[in-house]
Amino acid sequence: MPFHLHEAVPWGRNLEEYDEIFAIHAIPRGARILDVAAGPASFAAEANADGWRVTAADPLYVSSAAAISERFQAARTLVMEQINRNLSGYRWDRIGTPRRLEARRVETMRAFLKDFERHGGDRYVEASLPKLPFADAAFDVALCSHFLFLNEATQGRAFTLASVKEMLRVAREIRLFPLVRMDGQSSRLLPQILASVARQGHSATIEAVDWSFQIGATHRLVVRRPAIAA
Ligand SMILES: C[S@@+](CC[C@H](N)C(=O)[O-])C[C@H]1O[C@@H](n2cnc3c(N)ncnc32)[C@H](O)[C@@H]1O
């Protein structure tokens, strides 16, 4: 049975994984980055320590650190059950074993919680797509990892289109990953998203990633707003 969850659960990645997914190293230090649907990722904590100016946004941040930790523990059981039932849906050469994956996610969540308790709402903003509480072009780059296309079957076309448009309102460039759904099938909405952003005058590219885990999750979508003439 393919991997399936009814809703997006708190399950987070670290800076090294974000770098493999989004080529963070190629973004100049000091750039303003928004991580949308950031969940318990330690990306914001680690990247801020390394010189980028990262804000994380997720509905989860309405909760206390203790409540987020509890939700993570519940998600951990669910996700690990699904992964163990669907081992062939993933490449294990980099991560090793499901146990090592679980340990990595726990370590990431701990780093996130420490930073969340320290920086609270200054860095971790409660926000739910398809609306974001930020000014137009407030960020240089907005990222969205493991949320939009992954959950498109439950979230639907209108939500996904509106979310992409909203991310492009608050950032000059957006990077989205993966371009497959939770069941590993290619996104059915991607062609419509590409047509929609082209109609809005943005340029889109599909780029290979260095990250390799979910089978089929090999590319990211990068969309850039047109440069404003001087
Ligand atoms: C699988 S986690 C991804 C975390 C992180 N981006 C990463 O790749 O490590 C998905 C996140 O989406 C968040 N989420 C759920 N509904 C959302 C919405 N409407 N807008 C933004 N984020 C949402 C969940 O709270 C959860 O933390």
The ligand as a MOL file (V3000), in Angstrom:
LIG
                    3D

  0  0  0     0  0            999 V3000
M  V30 BEGIN CTAB
M  V30 COUNTS 27 29 0 0 0
M  V30 BEGIN ATOM
M  V30 1 C 5.8790 17.3420 6.5840 0
M  V30 2 S 5.9530 18.8980 7.4130 0 CHG=1
M  V30 3 C 7.2650 19.6520 6.4720 0
M  V30 4 C 8.2330 20.3920 7.3550 0
M  V30 5 C 9.4110 21.0360 6.6430 0
M  V30 6 N 9.0110 21.9020 5.5630 0
M  V30 7 C 10.3830 20.0120 6.1100 0
M  V30 8 O 10.3910 19.6930 4.9150 0
M  V30 9 O 11.1640 19.4870 6.9130 0 CHG=-1
M  V30 10 C 4.4970 19.7050 6.7900 0
M  V30 11 C 4.0800 20.9310 7.5900 0
M  V30 12 O 2.9860 21.5760 6.9340 0
M  V30 13 C 2.2830 22.2990 7.9260 0
M  V30 14 N 0.9810 22.7670 7.4300 0
M  V30 15 C -0.2360 22.1650 7.5030 0
M  V30 16 N -1.1750 22.9520 6.9380 0
M  V30 17 C -0.5470 24.0800 6.5050 0
M  V30 18 C -0.9790 25.2750 5.8310 0
M  V30 19 N -2.2570 25.4530 5.4720 0
M  V30 20 N -0.0670 26.2180 5.5420 0
M  V30 21 C 1.2410 26.0400 5.8780 0
M  V30 22 N 1.7030 24.9470 6.5040 0
M  V30 23 C 0.8330 23.9770 6.8070 0
M  V30 24 C 2.1890 21.2890 9.0620 0
M  V30 25 O 1.9060 21.9340 10.3080 0
M  V30 26 C 3.5710 20.6380 9.0100 0
M  V30 27 O 4.4410 21.2240 9.9560 0
M  V30 END ATOM
M  V30 BEGIN BOND
M  V30 1 1 1 2
M  V30 2 1 2 3
M  V30 3 1 2 10
M  V30 4 1 3 4
M  V30 5 1 4 5
M  V30 6 1 5 6
M  V30 7 1 5 7
M  V30 8 2 7 8
M  V30 9 1 7 9
M  V30 10 1 10 11
M  V30 11 1 11 12
M  V30 12 1 11 26
M  V30 13 1 12 13
M  V30 14 1 13 14
M  V30 15 1 13 24
M  V30 16 1 14 15
M  V30 17 1 14 23
M  V30 18 2 15 16
M  V30 19 1 16 17
M  V30 20 1 17 18
M  V30 21 2 17 23
M  V30 22 1 18 19
M  V30 23 2 18 20
M  V30 24 1 20 21
M  V30 25 2 21 22
M  V30 26 1 22 23
M  V30 27 1 24 25
M  V30 28 1 24 26
M  V30 29 1 26 27
M  V30 END BOND
M  V30 END CTAB
M  END
